[in-house]
């Protein structure tokens, strides 16, 4: 009996070994390493086996091709915009941000399904004008985010997977892509939909499935709402009349990002991970109307919502340099202490065009120090029009 069990065990092991040999020949080494250490499904096999489908989707949902644009009627557009929260005030304080962030109306940034062929570059809407009574939209890359292991956190990485983890983070980026819509009369605005595309620097036009720790970070990026925007002309066009009483076309989208950041305790010099929030403002500039490519400016707070910066989008490159680089460390590891989890941000490096404090922004909005009060949209455009003071600012604490 024992000899039979031993025989079948050896046969099973031999069969498994032969399968491994065959499969390993088809999987690139870097993907094989991820498969063994992290259980990540190799994209090389997924592509060879046919169309890539989203988890839980029906067989008809094929993700190898993506429609370049979406066309909406005025009725559909009105329904989409009516669901967008309009912010009467900007939540500068962490408790105010936390309240809006946890509100059921806050929209999490959604992850683009893997295997979608799309352009991760900074492209705009086609110049073809939509038909009267409709609008066209597409997702445009606003800015890129990169991740890197903090110098001190590198020493905590497991020896066996250290190089794999570092290479994985170094070779991939996130593209944050808001949906931009153009109406038949040429007006351009934001719909409030934002997605994140995870991709390899080697193949930036194809979306990939990120690790669970990165998926969790993407879900921490949420749309809080829009600022009151420009309204369309009162005269009707097409089949539906969109006038001042029933529709606002938002040009400034307010987002928030929640993360854990190393901060010193008040009673000690010891660093500890504490919740933190930052705001992100996506603003369509006036010159976007009637042009082929929408012009988007991106502003973000930093250092616990105390700094205020405009990101230098021209300095980023999808194969090398992101606009935002986050340095992280891992204090927890899973799967026999080999798989990192719960990233903690130890520093942020932003490619910037301009830099000031949130206190200065609040002063301008309130009209203090002898300056006239302005709206945030006016201030954003004023800051964007100033001479560029390009550089890299790093916040650490």
Secondary structure, 3 states (H helix, E strand, C coil): CHHHHHHHHHHHHHHHHHHHHHHHHHCCHHHHHHHHHHCCCCHHHHHHCCCCCCCCCCCCCCCCCCCCCEEEEHHHHHHHHHCCCEECCCCCCHHHHHHHHCCCCCEECEECCCCCECCCCCCCCCCCCCCCCEEEEEEEEEEEEEEEECCCHHHHCCCCCHHHHHHHHHCEEEEEEEEEEEECCCCEEEEEEEEEEEEECCEEEEECCCCHHHHHHHHCEEEEEEECCECCCCCCECCECCCCCCCCECCEEEEEEEEEEEEECCCCCCEEEEEEEEEEEEEECHHHCCCCCCCEEEEEEECCCCEEEEECHHHCCCCCCCCEEEEEEEEEEECCCCEEEEEEEEEEEEEEEEEEEHHHHHHHHHCCCCCCCCCHHHHHHHHHHCCCCCEEEEEEC
